[in-house]
């Protein structure tokens, strides 16, 4: 499942609508996660999301907030053993490939705050997956270790 069709980049909407955009994304994702759990019994991956840097008024803080909202929603599902399985930003580029940027590219070396958010999410999910298997449904004795890492924001 993807929500790129519903994306409303911050720079294209008024400030009054921007304040409701992130809560909308969170509730939209939670509804799809719930449907995947209750009716499909399948994981859901959210793909092709981002904010265009080419639009007038681009704000990297808003992009970071959007990515953080997506990641936290997925992590909350993961911590409960839910269907939120992952996400794919659109686009993650290595240095020197800026010429292919359609406005949505994230070049990690040029976006340190975004890079930190992506790295933290990867670390949290890797740690979670290494300490606890789905078989135990996240009720294992490792929960206290997981809670310290998964619930603590370092950003």
C-alpha positions in Angstrom: 0.0 0.0 0.0 1.2 3.5 -0.6 0.1 6.9 0.4 2.1 9.0 -2.1 -1.2 9.6 -3.9 -2.4 11.4 -0.8 0.7 13.4 -0.2 0.1 17.1 0.3 3.5 18.8 0.3 3.7 21.5 2.9 4.8 24.2 0.5 1.6 23.7 -1.6 -0.9 24.2 1.2 -1.7 27.0 3.6 -0.4 27.0 7.2 -3.8 26.2 8.5 -4.0 23.0 6.4 -0.3 22.2 7.1 -1.2 21.8 10.8 -3.7 19.0 10.0 -1.5 17.3 7.4 0.7 15.2 9.7 -2.3 14.1 11.9 -4.1 13.1 8.7 -1.1 11.0 7.5 -0.9 9.3 10.9 -4.6 8.5 11.0 -4.6 7.4 7.4 -1.6 5.0 8.1 -3.2 3.7 11.3 -6.5 2.9 9.4 -4.6 1.0 6.8 -2.5 -0.9 9.4 -5.7 -1.7 11.2 -7.4 -3.0 8.0 -4.3 -5.1 7.2 -4.4 -6.6 10.7 -8.2 -7.2 11.0 -9.2 -8.1 7.5 -6.1 -9.2 5.6 -3.8 -10.6 8.2 -0.9 -9.2 6.2 1.9 -6.7 6.6 1.6 -3.2 5.0 4.5 -1.2 3.6 4.1 2.5 2.9 6.1 3.7 0.0 7.0 6.6 -2.2 6.5 9.4 0.3 8.3 12.7 0.7 8.3 16.4 0.3 9.5 18.2 -2.8 12.4 20.6 -2.4 11.7 22.2 -5.7 8.4 23.7 -4.7 8.4 27.3 -3.5 8.8 27.6 0.3 10.4 24.1 0.8 11.0 23.5 4.5 13.4 20.7 5.5 12.0 20.7 9.0 8.6 19.8 7.7 10.1 17.0 5.6 11.8 15.7 8.8 8.5 15.9 10.7 6.7 14.0 7.9 9.4 11.3 7.9 9.3 11.1 11.7 5.5 10.8 11.6 5.7 7.9 9.2 8.5 6.1 11.1 6.9 6.5 14.5 3.5 5.2 13.2 5.2 2.1 11.8 7.3 1.6 14.9 4.3 1.9 17.2 2.7 -0.9 15.1 5.8 -3.0 15.2 6.1 -2.7 19.0 2.6 -4.1 19.3 3.2 -6.9 16.9 1.0 -5.1 14.3 0.9 -5.1 10.5 3.0 -2.0 10.0 6.0 -3.5 8.3 8.0 -0.8 6.8 8.3 2.3 4.6 10.3 3.5 1.5 11.1 7.2 1.2 11.1 8.6 -2.4 14.0 9.1 -3.2 17.3 8.4 -1.4 20.3 9.4 -3.5 24.1 8.9 -3.1 26.4 11.9 -3.6 26.9 12.9 -7.2 23.5 11.9 -8.5 21.7 15.2 -7.9 21.2 15.6 -11.6 18.4 12.9 -11.4 16.6 14.7 -8.5 12.9 15.4 -9.3 12.7 17.4 -6.1 12.0 14.6 -3.7 15.6 13.3 -3.4 17.3 13.1 -0.1 21.1 13.1 -0.3 22.2 12.0 3.2 25.4 14.0 3.2 23.5 17.2 2.4 20.6 16.5 4.9 22.2 15.6 8.2 18.9 15.9 10.2 17.0 13.7 7.8 20.0 11.3 7.8 19.8 11.1 11.6 16.1 10.3 11.5 16.6 7.5 8.9 19.6 6.1 10.8 17.7 6.1 14.1 14.7 4.3 12.6 17.0 1.7 10.9 18.8 1.1 14.2 15.6 0.7 16.2 14.1 -1.8 13.8 17.4 -3.7 13.5 17.7 -3.9 17.3 14.1 -4.9 17.7 14.4 -7.6 15.1 17.6 -9.0 16.6 16.4 -9.1 20.2 12.9 -10.4 19.8 11.3 -12.7 17.3 7.7 -12.4 16.0 7.1 -15.9 17.3 7.1 -14.6 20.9 4.7 -11.8 19.9 6.9 -9.2 21.6 6.0 -10.4 25.1 9.5 -11.8 25.9 11.8 -10.9 28.7 13.8 -8.6 26.5 11.0 -6.1 26.6 12.7 -3.8 29.2 15.8 -3.5 26.9 13.6 -2.8 23.9 11.6 -0.2 25.7 14.7 1.8 26.6 15.8 1.9 23.0 12.5 2.0 21.1 10.7 4.5 23.2 13.6 7.0 23.7 13.9 9.7 21.0 17.5 10.9 20.5 16.5 13.6 18.1 
